[in-house]
């Protein structure tokens, strides 16, 4: 103000000159603080909202905040070739400034797991995950099943029960299991047949029946199931494995009706060996003999009824029927033998 009159050009130039002064004058200069604009934008615009922009005086502190929309996350502020990840973000205003709040879609992907066949096992790891998260799924077979593979869209992605991957899409995984199977090996010695015969595949928990018939002039002398003698009188020409959960064997011995069979067993199995088992004529004299292994000694021979028939390792008798004997052995305490070395004087 010069003599009470506003002089705009003096404001813009920052100076005023009194020329040819012939009277008294006055000049008044009024100063006011600068104001600046803080402009805010969102990138992308649908990513969220921004608050805190507007007009600020020089040196005033601005507090700006980015508010992400659903399914978005805030990343950082960008301005004049710089950036800041604070949110809210505070700064001192000393000039006009434009800040952009950068957002990213917070993608979530679903992992679904199908068990094939149903109820064959248990799985973990299904659910929602953020993009690029590491996902770990596990498969545990139920009793009677084995795990086979993980498949996606029909393609095998892993054969391990634990499978890890990074997710970038919705995904459906199938945990494939298979029912356990076992073999029953059926065979015969002599003239007769067993049905079915050979190596039979049986599913876990199933039953499998075998029938056996001697040829004319022959009879069943021995039934061995898993190397254990089964009483012939309890079979009625057949044997059934119930609730199969392991491999088995069944062997049928057929002999002529004019002969008998002598069966020998060793208890414990590692105790020794025996000779004399086989087919013999009616009333034929038979000698069986037991030989103990190292650290064992022979005790006695017993029949199927558990009665001792001999304490000699060599036992002779006349065959009048199919008969079974057990050679019993006993473990002998072992001793450490020290080797002494004599040093010359």
Helices and strands as residue ranges (DSSP letters): H 8-13, E 35-43, G 45-47, E 48-51, E 54-57, E 61-68, E 72-79, E 82-84, E 89-92, E 97-105, E 108-116, E 121-124, E 127-130, E 134-141, E 145-152, E 155-158, E 162-166, E 171-179, E 181-189, E 192-195, E 198-203, E 208-214, E 218-225, E 228-229, G 232-234, E 238-241, E 248-256, E 259-267, G 269-271, E 272-275, E 278-281, E 285-292, E 296-303, E 308-310, E 314-318, E 323-331
